[in-house]
């Protein structure tokens, strides 16, 4: 990567008009902190995601003068994906920020109770604690456009051609990071395994084992599963793909969650990774009007720099979409409350009333980049569909129609786990505004 500036240093180096903050935000600037990770074992995935977020906000500032005349103050606080540093960053940024992006399930779980007290909305797009979908219990937390349980459901529906009973007697391995993120899909898959009669075997990968997974892949060879699902992150993804190629595991039986579908990881295996698939709630559309405006207003004039080829990557364009969620929530809140300088509580309303339909996607130049979805008081995820992307040896290509999760299976688990969380953390406030 050409751009090696990290954390708050990067934000401080940019002018307010170009998204950064230095040293204090102007009165007409909204502070949007991001608990980033451009360093550490997960940096390879964090860098393009943060770059995409930054560049979209910069484009909005440069092209439109901000959102209805209010500039976007994009701030990064470097965590290195450390939960301890993430909590420190949250505490540093909560005084001025109107949102927080924890960027790890571990950090999300730590700041979740704080959000009720501090009244700061948590934006965790496509990650975090899946029961956060229940807006009645988690008033301040949002994980649009799809949860990990949505992702697991869509993967299983895809490999079973829509009939999970056809998986009866089969064996499915979950190769997962041994961290809260990697354990997220286990409750749902265990439940579905019992109901549909397939064998489910989770195999954890410790942080220190990410680049050498020989023990895990020896176990996979012994078990001879019908499918291996991967909840990997950072160096774990490249390590797993390298071992799979080395052991000649059939790539068409290897499927990852959306954080395990990174172009940078796949470059390490190249042709050997051909056939590997990843479920994805986002699809790169480099010639879309929004992406071309980023090129015109940000990249071509060298206002920021990104790595070679990064513009077309899944993760860079997913970062762009994530910032779009914030921008549209701000826009909705401005209209609802009749103010340009929305506060954290008003932005919370905006996240709760996101309506990203086909008309909106067409209006903002992002048609085809994300499936339409809508949040509400009791639905903080939106449960958008996703597509299966396949590595063709050089890039990811879309190989499925839009997939949908089975909410009839997921909703009862969301409600049960949300209730369990609230009881374990009593007294926990319930959002009475949501109609039962």
Buried (B, 14 or more C-beta within 10 A) or exposed (E): BEBEBBBBEBBBEBEBBBBBBBEEBEEBBBBBBBBBBBBBBBBBBBBBBBBBBBBBBBBBBBBBEBBEEBBBBBBBBBBBBBBEBBBBBBEBBBEBBBBBBBBBBBBBBBBBEBBBEBBBBBBBBBBBBBBBBBBBBBBBBBBBBBBBBBBBBBBBBBBBEEEBEEBEEBBBBBBBBBBBBBBBBBBBBEBBBEEBEBBBBBBBBEBEBBBEBEEBBEBBEEBEBBBBBBBBBBBBBBBBBBBBBEEEBEBEBBBBBBBBBBBBBBBBBEEBBBBBBBBBBBBBBBEBBBBEBBBEBBBEEEBBBBBEEBBBBBBBBBBBBBBBBBBBBBBBBBEEBEEBBBEBBBBBBBBBBBBBEEEBBEEBBBBBBBBBBBBBBBBBBBBBBBBBBBBBEEBBEBBBEEBBBBBEBBBEBBBEBBBEBBEEEEEBEBBEEBEE
